[in-house]
Amino acid sequence: MLSVDVKVPLLRAKELAGGAVPLIGNVDPINTMMLGTPEDVRSEVMRDIADCADSPNGYIVSTGCDIPVDAPIENIYAFMDAVREYGPTHLGEKK
């Protein structure tokens, strides 16, 4: 698997990796998870899923690095809720 840091554009990583490996990443751990709002988190998760759901070897939504200890718990819940809600819907699966 290729874990993509927040500084690397996810679409570019998908292009370079091709179908070689699954991708993991890259929600911004500082600006989004720690300093953003739950809506910022939701938007970024949704964008990343939309960008990489078609990755040939798969895609795992994750942060681009460790989540800071000071990240609001509401943002972590927003992350998990967005993945649960948007991931299956975007992939055409029934919830």
Jmol script that loads the backbone (N, CA, C; Angstrom):
load data "model"
ATOM      1  N   MET A   1       0.841  -1.168   0.000  1.00  0.00           N
ATOM      2  CA  MET A   1       0.000   0.000   0.000  1.00  0.00           C
ATOM      3  C   MET A   1       0.890   1.237   0.000  1.00  0.00           C
ATOM      4  N   LEU A   2       0.370   2.286  -0.596  1.00  0.00           N
ATOM      5  CA  LEU A   2       1.095   3.546  -0.648  1.00  0.00           C
ATOM      6  C   LEU A   2       0.357   4.566   0.215  1.00  0.00           C
ATOM      7  N   SER A   3       0.976   4.954   1.322  1.00  0.00           N
ATOM      8  CA  SER A   3       0.405   5.965   2.205  1.00  0.00           C
ATOM      9  C   SER A   3       0.837   7.338   1.706  1.00  0.00           C
ATOM     10  N   VAL A   4      -0.146   8.174   1.402  1.00  0.00           N
ATOM     11  CA  VAL A   4       0.116   9.460   0.772  1.00  0.00           C
ATOM     12  C   VAL A   4       0.041  10.578   1.807  1.00  0.00           C
ATOM     13  N   ASP A   5       1.150  11.305   1.974  1.00  0.00           N
ATOM     14  CA  ASP A   5       1.211  12.441   2.887  1.00  0.00           C
ATOM     15  C   ASP A   5       0.331  13.565   2.375  1.00  0.00           C
ATOM     16  N   VAL A   6      -0.095  14.406   3.290  1.00  0.00           N
ATOM     17  CA  VAL A   6      -0.996  15.509   2.953  1.00  0.00           C
ATOM     18  C   VAL A   6      -0.404  16.460   1.908  1.00  0.00           C
ATOM     19  N   LYS A   7       0.902  16.577   1.846  1.00  0.00           N
ATOM     20  CA  LYS A   7       1.552  17.487   0.890  1.00  0.00           C
ATOM     21  C   LYS A   7       1.536  16.952  -0.539  1.00  0.00           C
ATOM     22  N   VAL A   8       1.217  15.681  -0.712  1.00  0.00           N
ATOM     23  CA  VAL A   8       1.178  15.067  -2.037  1.00  0.00           C
ATOM     24  C   VAL A   8      -0.256  15.064  -2.542  1.00  0.00           C
ATOM     25  N   PRO A   9      -0.510  15.670  -3.702  1.00  0.00           N
ATOM     26  CA  PRO A   9      -1.869  15.642  -4.247  1.00  0.00           C
ATOM     27  C   PRO A   9      -2.320  14.195  -4.487  1.00  0.00           C
ATOM     28  N   LEU A  10      -3.455  13.857  -3.943  1.00  0.00           N
ATOM     29  CA  LEU A  10      -3.954  12.485  -4.010  1.00  0.00           C
ATOM     30  C   LEU A  10      -4.194  12.027  -5.447  1.00  0.00           C
ATOM     31  N   LEU A  11      -4.726  12.897  -6.281  1.00  0.00           N
ATOM     32  CA  LEU A  11      -4.953  12.521  -7.673  1.00  0.00           C
ATOM     33  C   LEU A  11      -3.646  12.231  -8.400  1.00  0.00           C
ATOM     34  N   ARG A  12      -2.614  12.978  -8.085  1.00  0.00           N
ATOM     35  CA  ARG A  12      -1.299  12.746  -8.696  1.00  0.00           C
ATOM     36  C   ARG A  12      -0.729  11.404  -8.222  1.00  0.00           C
ATOM     37  N   ALA A  13      -0.885  11.109  -6.948  1.00  0.00           N
ATOM     38  CA  ALA A  13      -0.416   9.829  -6.424  1.00  0.00           C
ATOM     39  C   ALA A  13      -1.157   8.681  -7.115  1.00  0.00           C
ATOM     40  N   LYS A  14      -2.462   8.846  -7.309  1.00  0.00           N
ATOM     41  CA  LYS A  14      -3.246   7.806  -7.989  1.00  0.00           C
ATOM     42  C   LYS A  14      -2.735   7.617  -9.418  1.00  0.00           C
ATOM     43  N   GLU A  15      -2.441   8.704 -10.084  1.00  0.00           N
ATOM     44  CA  GLU A  15      -1.932   8.631 -11.453  1.00  0.00           C
ATOM     45  C   GLU A  15      -0.573   7.910 -11.501  1.00  0.00           C
ATOM     46  N   LEU A  16       0.317   8.273 -10.593  1.00  0.00           N
ATOM     47  CA  LEU A  16       1.657   7.679 -10.589  1.00  0.00           C
ATOM     48  C   LEU A  16       1.637   6.214 -10.163  1.00  0.00           C
ATOM     49  N   ALA A  17       0.800   5.879  -9.195  1.00  0.00           N
ATOM     50  CA  ALA A  17       0.738   4.502  -8.701  1.00  0.00           C
ATOM     51  C   ALA A  17       0.049   3.580  -9.702  1.00  0.00           C
ATOM     52  N   GLY A  18      -0.839   4.155 -10.516  1.00  0.00           N
ATOM     53  CA  GLY A  18      -1.579   3.333 -11.464  1.00  0.00           C
ATOM     54  C   GLY A  18      -2.318   2.239 -10.716  1.00  0.00           C
ATOM     55  N   GLY A  19      -2.204   1.044 -11.173  1.00  0.00           N
ATOM     56  CA  GLY A  19      -2.853  -0.073 -10.505  1.00  0.00           C
ATOM     57  C   GLY A  19      -1.894  -0.897  -9.668  1.00  0.00           C
ATOM     58  N   ALA A  20      -0.702  -0.366  -9.406  1.00  0.00           N
ATOM     59  CA  ALA A  20       0.333  -1.147  -8.723  1.00  0.00           C
ATOM     60  C   ALA A  20       0.006  -1.456  -7.263  1.00  0.00           C
ATOM     61  N   VAL A  21      -0.547  -0.472  -6.550  1.00  0.00           N
ATOM     62  CA  VAL A  21      -0.783  -0.641  -5.112  1.00  0.00           C
ATOM     63  C   VAL A  21      -2.040   0.110  -4.691  1.00  0.00           C
ATOM     64  N   PRO A  22      -2.662  -0.312  -3.608  1.00  0.00           N
ATOM     65  CA  PRO A  22      -3.761   0.466  -3.030  1.00  0.00           C
ATOM     66  C   PRO A  22      -3.217   1.776  -2.452  1.00  0.00           C
ATOM     67  N   LEU A  23      -4.038   2.798  -2.424  1.00  0.00           N
ATOM     68  CA  LEU A  23      -3.660   4.094  -1.857  1.00  0.00           C
ATOM     69  C   LEU A  23      -4.284   4.284  -0.481  1.00  0.00           C
ATOM     70  N   ILE A  24      -3.576   5.010   0.373  1.00  0.00           N
ATOM     71  CA  ILE A  24      -4.066   5.376   1.703  1.00  0.00           C
ATOM     72  C   ILE A  24      -3.804   6.862   1.893  1.00  0.00           C
ATOM     73  N   GLY A  25      -4.810   7.619   2.307  1.00  0.00           N
ATOM     74  CA  GLY A  25      -4.566   9.025   2.620  1.00  0.00           C
ATOM     75  C   GLY A  25      -5.752   9.888   2.278  1.00  0.00           C
ATOM     76  N   ASN A  26      -5.572  11.116   2.197  1.00  0.00           N
ATOM     77  CA  ASN A  26      -4.589  11.959   2.833  1.00  0.00           C
ATOM     78  C   ASN A  26      -5.221  13.223   3.400  1.00  0.00           C
ATOM     79  N   VAL A  27      -6.252  13.024   4.209  1.00  0.00           N
ATOM     80  CA  VAL A  27      -6.929  14.147   4.872  1.00  0.00           C
ATOM     81  C   VAL A  27      -5.906  14.896   5.736  1.00  0.00           C
ATOM     82  N   ASP A  28      -5.922  16.209   5.643  1.00  0.00           N
ATOM     83  CA  ASP A  28      -4.950  17.054   6.346  1.00  0.00           C
ATOM     84  C   ASP A  28      -5.116  16.932   7.860  1.00  0.00           C
ATOM     85  N   PRO A  29      -4.100  16.427   8.566  1.00  0.00           N
ATOM     86  CA  PRO A  29      -4.230  16.221   9.997  1.00  0.00           C
ATOM     87  C   PRO A  29      -4.235  17.518  10.817  1.00  0.00           C
ATOM     88  N   ILE A  30      -3.585  18.554  10.312  1.00  0.00           N
ATOM     89  CA  ILE A  30      -3.517  19.815  11.064  1.00  0.00           C
ATOM     90  C   ILE A  30      -4.660  20.744  10.676  1.00  0.00           C
ATOM     91  N   ASN A  31      -4.654  21.211   9.410  1.00  0.00           N
ATOM     92  CA  ASN A  31      -5.620  22.229   8.994  1.00  0.00           C
ATOM     93  C   ASN A  31      -7.053  21.740   8.990  1.00  0.00           C
ATOM     94  N   THR A  32      -7.259  20.460   8.744  1.00  0.00           N
ATOM     95  CA  THR A  32      -8.621  19.922   8.710  1.00  0.00           C
ATOM     96  C   THR A  32      -8.997  19.240  10.018  1.00  0.00           C
ATOM     97  N   MET A  33      -8.223  18.245  10.420  1.00  0.00           N
ATOM     98  CA  MET A  33      -8.587  17.460  11.605  1.00  0.00           C
ATOM     99  C   MET A  33      -8.451  18.246  12.911  1.00  0.00           C
ATOM    100  N   MET A  34      -7.386  19.021  13.063  1.00  0.00           N
ATOM    101  CA  MET A  34      -7.180  19.729  14.322  1.00  0.00           C
ATOM    102  C   MET A  34      -7.808  21.132  14.323  1.00  0.00           C
ATOM    103  N   LEU A  35      -7.658  21.863  13.218  1.00  0.00           N
ATOM    104  CA  LEU A  35      -8.095  23.260  13.195  1.00  0.00           C
ATOM    105  C   LEU A  35      -9.411  23.480  12.459  1.00  0.00           C
ATOM    106  N   GLY A  36      -9.857  22.494  11.703  1.00  0.00           N
ATOM    107  CA  GLY A  36     -11.075  22.656  10.921  1.00  0.00           C
ATOM    108  C   GLY A  36     -12.330  22.349  11.714  1.00  0.00           C
ATOM    109  N   THR A  37     -13.439  22.484  11.035  1.00  0.00           N
ATOM    110  CA  THR A  37     -14.747  22.185  11.609  1.00  0.00           C
ATOM    111  C   THR A  37     -15.162  20.779  11.171  1.00  0.00           C
ATOM    112  N   PRO A  38     -16.167  20.212  11.811  1.00  0.00           N
ATOM    113  CA  PRO A  38     -16.667  18.921  11.329  1.00  0.00           C
ATOM    114  C   PRO A  38     -17.079  18.965   9.849  1.00  0.00           C
ATOM    115  N   GLU A  39     -17.613  20.087   9.397  1.00  0.00           N
ATOM    116  CA  GLU A  39     -17.983  20.198   7.984  1.00  0.00           C
ATOM    117  C   GLU A  39     -16.750  20.208   7.082  1.00  0.00           C
ATOM    118  N   ASP A  40     -15.651  20.843   7.533  1.00  0.00           N
ATOM    119  CA  ASP A  40     -14.394  20.799   6.774  1.00  0.00           C
ATOM    120  C   ASP A  40     -13.919  19.356   6.631  1.00  0.00           C
ATOM    121  N   VAL A  41     -13.991  18.610   7.718  1.00  0.00           N
ATOM    122  CA  VAL A  41     -13.567  17.207   7.713  1.00  0.00           C
ATOM    123  C   VAL A  41     -14.423  16.417   6.732  1.00  0.00           C
ATOM    124  N   ARG A  42     -15.724  16.575   6.848  1.00  0.00           N
ATOM    125  CA  ARG A  42     -16.655  15.861   5.973  1.00  0.00           C
ATOM    126  C   ARG A  42     -16.382  16.167   4.500  1.00  0.00           C
ATOM    127  N   SER A  43     -16.171  17.433   4.190  1.00  0.00           N
ATOM    128  CA  SER A  43     -15.916  17.838   2.799  1.00  0.00           C
ATOM    129  C   SER A  43     -14.641  17.212   2.254  1.00  0.00           C
ATOM    130  N   GLU A  44     -13.586  17.217   3.068  1.00  0.00           N
ATOM    131  CA  GLU A  44     -12.325  16.657   2.596  1.00  0.00           C
ATOM    132  C   GLU A  44     -12.406  15.141   2.430  1.00  0.00           C
ATOM    133  N   VAL A  45     -13.061  14.473   3.354  1.00  0.00           N
ATOM    134  CA  VAL A  45     -13.247  13.022   3.226  1.00  0.00           C
ATOM    135  C   VAL A  45     -14.038  12.716   1.959  1.00  0.00           C
ATOM    136  N   MET A  46     -15.104  13.434   1.723  1.00  0.00           N
ATOM    137  CA  MET A  46     -15.938  13.201   0.546  1.00  0.00           C
ATOM    138  C   MET A  46     -15.157  13.443  -0.740  1.00  0.00           C
ATOM    139  N   ARG A  47     -14.339  14.492  -0.754  1.00  0.00           N
ATOM    140  CA  ARG A  47     -13.535  14.791  -1.941  1.00  0.00           C
ATOM    141  C   ARG A  47     -12.533  13.666  -2.202  1.00  0.00           C
ATOM    142  N   ASP A  48     -11.868  13.212  -1.152  1.00  0.00           N
ATOM    143  CA  ASP A  48     -10.875  12.151  -1.325  1.00  0.00           C
ATOM    144  C   ASP A  48     -11.517  10.858  -1.813  1.00  0.00           C
ATOM    145  N   ILE A  49     -12.673  10.525  -1.284  1.00  0.00           N
ATOM    146  CA  ILE A  49     -13.379   9.321  -1.746  1.00  0.00           C
ATOM    147  C   ILE A  49     -13.758   9.479  -3.216  1.00  0.00           C
ATOM    148  N   ALA A  50     -14.287  10.638  -3.574  1.00  0.00           N
ATOM    149  CA  ALA A  50     -14.671  10.878  -4.967  1.00  0.00           C
ATOM    150  C   ALA A  50     -13.464  10.773  -5.888  1.00  0.00           C
ATOM    151  N   ASP A  51     -12.318  11.277  -5.438  1.00  0.00           N
ATOM    152  CA  ASP A  51     -11.105  11.254  -6.259  1.00  0.00           C
ATOM    153  C   ASP A  51     -10.524   9.856  -6.414  1.00  0.00           C
ATOM    154  N   CYS A  52     -10.652   9.015  -5.398  1.00  0.00           N
ATOM    155  CA  CYS A  52      -9.906   7.749  -5.405  1.00  0.00           C
ATOM    156  C   CYS A  52     -10.736   6.483  -5.308  1.00  0.00           C
ATOM    157  N   ALA A  53     -12.032   6.591  -5.268  1.00  0.00           N
ATOM    158  CA  ALA A  53     -12.853   5.378  -5.168  1.00  0.00           C
ATOM    159  C   ALA A  53     -12.626   4.440  -6.342  1.00  0.00           C
ATOM    160  N   ASP A  54     -12.193   4.993  -7.467  1.00  0.00           N
ATOM    161  CA  ASP A  54     -11.962   4.166  -8.654  1.00  0.00           C
ATOM    162  C   ASP A  54     -10.513   3.688  -8.778  1.00  0.00           C
ATOM    163  N   SER A  55      -9.720   3.870  -7.743  1.00  0.00           N
ATOM    164  CA  SER A  55      -8.331   3.423  -7.777  1.00  0.00           C
ATOM    165  C   SER A  55      -8.305   1.906  -8.021  1.00  0.00           C
ATOM    166  N   PRO A  56      -7.565   1.454  -9.028  1.00  0.00           N
ATOM    167  CA  PRO A  56      -7.630   0.045  -9.443  1.00  0.00           C
ATOM    168  C   PRO A  56      -7.383  -0.988  -8.343  1.00  0.00           C
ATOM    169  N   ASN A  57      -6.496  -0.711  -7.417  1.00  0.00           N
ATOM    170  CA  ASN A  57      -6.213  -1.684  -6.355  1.00  0.00           C
ATOM    171  C   ASN A  57      -6.813  -1.282  -5.022  1.00  0.00           C
ATOM    172  N   GLY A  58      -7.693  -0.304  -5.029  1.00  0.00           N
ATOM    173  CA  GLY A  58      -8.390   0.081  -3.812  1.00  0.00           C
ATOM    174  C   GLY A  58      -7.875   1.375  -3.205  1.00  0.00           C
ATOM    175  N   TYR A  59      -8.650   1.854  -2.267  1.00  0.00           N
ATOM    176  CA  TYR A  59      -8.358   3.111  -1.585  1.00  0.00           C
ATOM    177  C   TYR A  59      -8.863   3.026  -0.156  1.00  0.00           C
ATOM    178  N   ILE A  60      -8.041   3.480   0.783  1.00  0.00           N
ATOM    179  CA  ILE A  60      -8.414   3.555   2.192  1.00  0.00           C
ATOM    180  C   ILE A  60      -8.349   5.008   2.616  1.00  0.00           C
ATOM    181  N   VAL A  61      -9.463   5.528   3.099  1.00  0.00           N
ATOM    182  CA  VAL A  61      -9.481   6.905   3.596  1.00  0.00           C
ATOM    183  C   VAL A  61      -8.700   6.945   4.901  1.00  0.00           C
ATOM    184  N   SER A  62      -7.799   7.908   4.989  1.00  0.00           N
ATOM    185  CA  SER A  62      -6.986   8.076   6.180  1.00  0.00           C
ATOM    186  C   SER A  62      -6.495   9.513   6.226  1.00  0.00           C
ATOM    187  N   THR A  63      -5.867   9.868   7.321  1.00  0.00           N
ATOM    188  CA  THR A  63      -5.215  11.166   7.373  1.00  0.00           C
ATOM    189  C   THR A  63      -3.841  11.046   6.715  1.00  0.00           C
ATOM    190  N   GLY A  64      -3.269  12.205   6.343  1.00  0.00           N
ATOM    191  CA  GLY A  64      -1.975  12.227   5.682  1.00  0.00           C
ATOM    192  C   GLY A  64      -0.821  12.071   6.647  1.00  0.00           C
ATOM    193  N   CYS A  65      -1.096  11.930   7.893  1.00  0.00           N
ATOM    194  CA  CYS A  65      -0.111  11.700   8.949  1.00  0.00           C
ATOM    195  C   CYS A  65      -0.928  11.409  10.212  1.00  0.00           C
ATOM    196  N   ASP A  66      -0.272  11.265  11.345  1.00  0.00           N
ATOM    197  CA  ASP A  66      -1.007  10.989  12.583  1.00  0.00           C
ATOM    198  C   ASP A  66      -1.961  12.128  12.941  1.00  0.00           C
ATOM    199  N   ILE A  67      -3.093  11.774  13.530  1.00  0.00           N
ATOM    200  CA  ILE A  67      -4.047  12.786  14.005  1.00  0.00           C
ATOM    201  C   ILE A  67      -3.480  13.393  15.283  1.00  0.00           C
ATOM    202  N   PRO A  68      -3.387  14.726  15.339  1.00  0.00           N
ATOM    203  CA  PRO A  68      -2.858  15.364  16.554  1.00  0.00           C
ATOM    204  C   PRO A  68      -3.731  15.072  17.767  1.00  0.00           C
ATOM    205  N   VAL A  69      -3.089  14.975  18.906  1.00  0.00           N
ATOM    206  CA  VAL A  69      -3.770  14.716  20.169  1.00  0.00           C
ATOM    207  C   VAL A  69      -4.820  15.802  20.462  1.00  0.00           C
ATOM    208  N   ASP A  70      -4.578  17.017  19.990  1.00  0.00           N
ATOM    209  CA  ASP A  70      -5.493  18.135  20.257  1.00  0.00           C
ATOM    210  C   ASP A  70      -6.642  18.233  19.261  1.00  0.00           C
ATOM    211  N   ALA A  71      -6.756  17.299  18.348  1.00  0.00           N
ATOM    212  CA  ALA A  71      -7.868  17.337  17.395  1.00  0.00           C
ATOM    213  C   ALA A  71      -9.176  17.149  18.154  1.00  0.00           C
ATOM    214  N   PRO A  72     -10.169  17.987  17.846  1.00  0.00           N
ATOM    215  CA  PRO A  72     -11.467  17.839  18.527  1.00  0.00           C
ATOM    216  C   PRO A  72     -12.105  16.486  18.220  1.00  0.00           C
ATOM    217  N   ILE A  73     -12.659  15.890  19.233  1.00  0.00           N
ATOM    218  CA  ILE A  73     -13.306  14.585  19.065  1.00  0.00           C
ATOM    219  C   ILE A  73     -14.448  14.678  18.045  1.00  0.00           C
ATOM    220  N   GLU A  74     -15.086  15.840  17.951  1.00  0.00           N
ATOM    221  CA  GLU A  74     -16.167  16.025  16.970  1.00  0.00           C
ATOM    222  C   GLU A  74     -15.644  15.844  15.546  1.00  0.00           C
ATOM    223  N   ASN A  75     -14.386  16.242  15.310  1.00  0.00           N
ATOM    224  CA  ASN A  75     -13.809  16.084  13.976  1.00  0.00           C
ATOM    225  C   ASN A  75     -13.499  14.621  13.676  1.00  0.00           C
ATOM    226  N   ILE A  76     -13.099  13.892  14.680  1.00  0.00           N
ATOM    227  CA  ILE A  76     -12.841  12.462  14.489  1.00  0.00           C
ATOM    228  C   ILE A  76     -14.163  11.740  14.209  1.00  0.00           C
ATOM    229  N   TYR A  77     -15.208  12.094  14.944  1.00  0.00           N
ATOM    230  CA  TYR A  77     -16.530  11.517  14.666  1.00  0.00           C
ATOM    231  C   TYR A  77     -17.002  11.894  13.263  1.00  0.00           C
ATOM    232  N   ALA A  78     -16.772  13.147  12.865  1.00  0.00           N
ATOM    233  CA  ALA A  78     -17.180  13.588  11.529  1.00  0.00           C
ATOM    234  C   ALA A  78     -16.455  12.792  10.451  1.00  0.00           C
ATOM    235  N   PHE A  79     -15.183  12.503  10.663  1.00  0.00           N
ATOM    236  CA  PHE A  79     -14.390  11.695   9.736  1.00  0.00           C
ATOM    237  C   PHE A  79     -15.019  10.311   9.581  1.00  0.00           C
ATOM    238  N   MET A  80     -15.238   9.649  10.698  1.00  0.00           N
ATOM    239  CA  MET A  80     -15.787   8.293  10.663  1.00  0.00           C
ATOM    240  C   MET A  80     -17.191   8.272  10.065  1.00  0.00           C
ATOM    241  N   ASP A  81     -18.025   9.236  10.459  1.00  0.00           N
ATOM    242  CA  ASP A  81     -19.390   9.296   9.932  1.00  0.00           C
ATOM    243  C   ASP A  81     -19.396   9.525   8.425  1.00  0.00           C
ATOM    244  N   ALA A  82     -18.522  10.414   7.933  1.00  0.00           N
ATOM    245  CA  ALA A  82     -18.467  10.700   6.493  1.00  0.00           C
ATOM    246  C   ALA A  82     -18.041   9.465   5.711  1.00  0.00           C
ATOM    247  N   VAL A  83     -17.075   8.727   6.219  1.00  0.00           N
ATOM    248  CA  VAL A  83     -16.633   7.498   5.542  1.00  0.00           C
ATOM    249  C   VAL A  83     -17.769   6.483   5.509  1.00  0.00           C
ATOM    250  N   ARG A  84     -18.434   6.307   6.628  1.00  0.00           N
ATOM    251  CA  ARG A  84     -19.542   5.337   6.680  1.00  0.00           C
ATOM    252  C   ARG A  84     -20.689   5.733   5.761  1.00  0.00           C
ATOM    253  N   GLU A  85     -20.980   7.022   5.721  1.00  0.00           N
ATOM    254  CA  GLU A  85     -22.112   7.498   4.929  1.00  0.00           C
ATOM    255  C   GLU A  85     -21.786   7.617   3.450  1.00  0.00           C
ATOM    256  N   TYR A  86     -20.683   8.241   3.136  1.00  0.00           N
ATOM    257  CA  TYR A  86     -20.391   8.573   1.741  1.00  0.00           C
ATOM    258  C   TYR A  86     -19.690   7.451   0.994  1.00  0.00           C
ATOM    259  N   GLY A  87     -18.821   6.710   1.656  1.00  0.00           N
ATOM    260  CA  GLY A  87     -18.085   5.649   0.975  1.00  0.00           C
ATOM    261  C   GLY A  87     -18.980   4.646   0.288  1.00  0.00           C
ATOM    262  N   PRO A  88     -19.861   3.977   0.993  1.00  0.00           N
ATOM    263  CA  PRO A  88     -20.734   2.980   0.352  1.00  0.00           C
ATOM    264  C   PRO A  88     -21.653   3.596  -0.710  1.00  0.00           C
ATOM    265  N   THR A  89     -22.160   4.794  -0.446  1.00  0.00           N
ATOM    266  CA  THR A  89     -23.055   5.450  -1.389  1.00  0.00           C
ATOM    267  C   THR A  89     -22.309   5.758  -2.687  1.00  0.00           C
ATOM    268  N   HIS A  90     -21.091   6.283  -2.531  1.00  0.00           N
ATOM    269  CA  HIS A  90     -20.316   6.657  -3.709  1.00  0.00           C
ATOM    270  C   HIS A  90     -19.913   5.448  -4.531  1.00  0.00           C
ATOM    271  N   LEU A  91     -19.714   4.343  -3.864  1.00  0.00           N
ATOM    272  CA  LEU A  91     -19.298   3.127  -4.556  1.00  0.00           C
ATOM    273  C   LEU A  91     -20.480   2.331  -5.086  1.00  0.00           C
ATOM    274  N   GLY A  92     -21.678   2.878  -4.910  1.00  0.00           N
ATOM    275  CA  GLY A  92     -22.856   2.213  -5.427  1.00  0.00           C
ATOM    276  C   GLY A  92     -23.387   1.087  -4.563  1.00  0.00           C
ATOM    277  N   GLU A  93     -22.900   0.991  -3.342  1.00  0.00           N
ATOM    278  CA  GLU A  93     -23.368  -0.037  -2.433  1.00  0.00           C
ATOM    279  C   GLU A  93     -24.565   0.491  -1.640  1.00  0.00           C
ATOM    280  N   LYS A  94     -25.402  -0.397  -1.220  1.00  0.00           N
ATOM    281  CA  LYS A  94     -26.523  -0.008  -0.376  1.00  0.00           C
ATOM    282  C   LYS A  94     -26.079   0.016   1.069  1.00  0.00           C
ATOM    283  N   LYS A  95     -26.559   1.006   1.805  1.00  0.00           N
ATOM    284  CA  LYS A  95     -26.231   1.114   3.215  1.00  0.00           C
ATOM    285  C   LYS A  95     -27.168   0.265   4.031  1.00  0.00           C
TER     286      LYS A  95
END
end "model"
wireframe off; spacefill off
backbone 0.3
color backbone group
